[in-house]
């Protein structure tokens, strides 16, 4: 029959035993994720309160870092701290003129290549009237920052300074293209 002639594309020691058996083991498996579990539990023991304390700490720190950035940029947090875990949205300065998802991606790449900062950047769908004189001052982009136990203040200062440099030099997303 035709199905007896079907074989898995990766030939293994199970060749000729049927497609189901031939497909049961395809190449290398990496068990390191499972093997590290005991080490993870040992690591967590060093924190009073364990995982719950780490989650509380990360939440507290990401909110504090978000507020530092928002104050430095004259913007606000994109969501209330109560709705955040270890991530929070921070409004980016209107002067960057983030007008599309493409602009957000260009800014993200620019930060990565030129400032060695990796941070997701999001564009807010245009709900503004371009003829409105106040539209130039509206936040149209957000950085989504996160905090983990290994992050330090200088990580966020690096992002703050990179954005401030762009704004001070009047660099907009249009100029980054």
C-alpha positions as CSV (number, residue, x, y, z in Angstrom):
1,X,0.0,0.0,0.0
2,X,1.0,3.6,-0.4
3,X,1.0,4.3,3.3
4,X,3.6,1.5,3.9
5,X,5.9,3.4,1.5
6,X,5.6,6.6,3.5
7,X,8.7,7.4,5.7
8,X,9.7,10.2,7.9
9,X,12.0,12.7,6.2
10,X,14.7,12.3,8.9
11,X,16.0,8.8,8.7
12,X,16.7,7.2,12.1
13,X,17.5,3.7,13.4
14,X,13.7,3.1,13.3
15,X,13.6,3.2,9.5
16,X,11.2,0.6,8.0
17,X,9.1,0.2,11.2
18,X,6.3,2.4,10.0
19,X,5.7,6.1,9.9
20,X,4.4,6.4,13.5
21,X,7.5,4.7,14.9
22,X,9.9,6.5,12.6
23,X,8.4,9.8,13.8
24,X,8.7,9.1,17.5
25,X,12.3,10.2,17.7
26,X,13.5,12.8,15.3
27,X,17.1,13.9,16.0
28,X,18.4,15.3,19.2
29,X,16.3,16.2,22.2
30,X,17.5,18.7,24.6
31,X,16.6,17.7,28.2
32,X,18.5,20.6,29.8
33,X,15.2,22.4,30.6
34,X,14.0,19.5,32.7
35,X,17.4,18.7,34.2
36,X,17.8,22.2,35.6
37,X,14.6,22.1,37.7
38,X,16.3,21.0,40.9
39,X,18.8,23.9,40.5
40,X,15.9,26.3,40.1
41,X,14.3,25.2,43.3
42,X,17.6,25.6,45.1
43,X,18.0,29.1,43.6
44,X,14.5,30.1,44.8
45,X,15.3,29.1,48.3
46,X,17.8,32.0,48.6
47,X,14.8,34.5,48.5
48,X,12.7,34.8,51.6
49,X,9.2,34.3,50.3
50,X,10.4,32.3,47.3
51,X,8.7,32.9,44.0
52,X,5.9,35.1,45.4
53,X,8.6,37.4,46.9
54,X,10.3,37.6,43.5
55,X,7.1,38.5,41.8
56,X,6.3,41.2,44.3
57,X,9.8,42.6,44.0
58,X,9.7,42.6,40.2
59,X,6.3,44.4,40.3
60,X,7.5,47.0,42.7
61,X,10.7,47.7,40.7
62,X,9.1,47.8,37.3
63,X,6.5,50.4,38.6
64,X,9.3,52.5,40.1
65,X,11.4,52.3,36.9
66,X,8.4,53.1,34.8
67,X,7.7,56.2,36.9
68,X,11.4,57.3,36.6
69,X,11.2,57.1,32.8
70,X,7.8,58.7,32.6
71,X,9.0,61.6,34.7
72,X,12.2,62.0,32.7
73,X,10.2,62.0,29.4
74,X,7.3,64.1,30.6
75,X,4.8,61.3,30.0
76,X,2.7,58.9,32.0
77,X,2.5,55.2,32.5
78,X,0.3,53.5,29.9
79,X,-1.6,51.5,32.5
80,X,-2.2,51.6,36.2
81,X,0.4,49.8,38.3
82,X,-2.3,47.5,39.8
83,X,-2.8,46.0,36.3
84,X,0.8,45.3,35.8
85,X,3.0,42.4,36.9
86,X,6.7,42.6,35.9
87,X,6.0,44.6,32.7
88,X,4.6,48.2,32.3
89,X,4.0,50.5,29.4
90,X,5.7,53.9,29.5
91,X,4.7,56.8,27.2
92,X,7.5,57.9,24.9
93,X,8.0,61.6,24.2
94,X,5.7,63.0,21.5
95,X,8.8,64.6,19.9
96,X,9.8,61.2,18.5
97,X,6.7,61.3,16.3
98,X,5.9,57.6,16.3
99,X,3.1,57.6,13.7
100,X,2.9,53.9,12.7
101,X,3.9,50.4,13.6
102,X,6.7,50.8,11.1
103,X,8.0,53.8,13.0
104,X,7.9,51.8,16.2
105,X,9.9,49.0,14.7
106,X,12.5,51.4,13.2
107,X,12.9,53.1,16.6
108,X,13.3,49.7,18.3
109,X,16.0,48.7,15.8
110,X,17.7,52.1,16.2
111,X,17.9,51.7,20.0
112,X,19.2,48.2,19.6
113,X,21.9,49.0,17.1
114,X,23.0,52.5,18.2
115,X,22.5,52.3,22.0
116,X,22.5,48.6,22.7
117,X,19.0,48.9,24.3
118,X,16.5,46.2,23.6
119,X,12.9,47.2,24.4
120,X,9.6,46.6,22.7
121,X,8.1,49.8,21.2
122,X,4.4,50.1,20.4
123,X,2.5,52.6,18.3
124,X,-0.9,53.8,19.5
125,X,-3.5,53.7,16.7
126,X,-4.1,57.2,15.5
127,X,-7.2,58.5,17.3
128,X,-6.2,62.1,16.7
129,X,-7.0,64.7,14.1
130,X,-3.8,65.6,12.4
131,X,-5.2,69.2,12.0
132,X,-5.5,69.5,15.7
133,X,-2.8,71.9,17.0
134,X,-2.4,69.8,20.2
135,X,-1.7,66.5,18.3
136,X,2.0,67.3,18.2
137,X,2.1,66.9,22.0
138,X,0.2,63.6,22.2
139,X,1.9,60.4,23.1
140,X,1.7,58.0,20.2
141,X,4.2,55.4,21.3
142,X,5.0,53.3,24.3
143,X,8.0,51.4,25.5
144,X,7.1,48.1,27.3
145,X,9.7,47.7,30.0
146,X,10.0,44.7,32.3
147,X,11.9,43.9,35.5
148,X,13.6,40.7,36.6
149,X,15.8,40.1,39.6
150,X,18.9,40.6,37.5
151,X,18.0,44.1,36.2
152,X,19.7,47.1,37.7
153,X,18.9,50.9,37.7
154,X,21.6,51.6,35.0
155,X,19.6,49.4,32.6
156,X,16.8,51.8,32.7
157,X,19.0,54.9,32.8
158,X,20.5,53.7,29.5
159,X,17.1,53.6,27.9
160,X,16.2,57.0,29.4
161,X,19.4,58.6,28.2
162,X,19.0,57.1,24.7
163,X,15.5,58.5,24.3
164,X,16.6,61.8,25.8
165,X,19.5,62.0,23.3
166,X,17.2,61.4,20.4
167,X,14.7,64.1,21.6
168,X,17.4,66.6,22.4
169,X,18.9,66.1,18.9
170,X,15.4,66.5,17.3
171,X,15.6,63.0,15.9
172,X,12.2,61.8,14.9
173,X,11.1,58.4,13.5
174,X,10.9,60.1,10.0
175,X,14.6,60.9,10.2
176,X,15.5,57.3,11.3
177,X,14.1,55.8,8.1
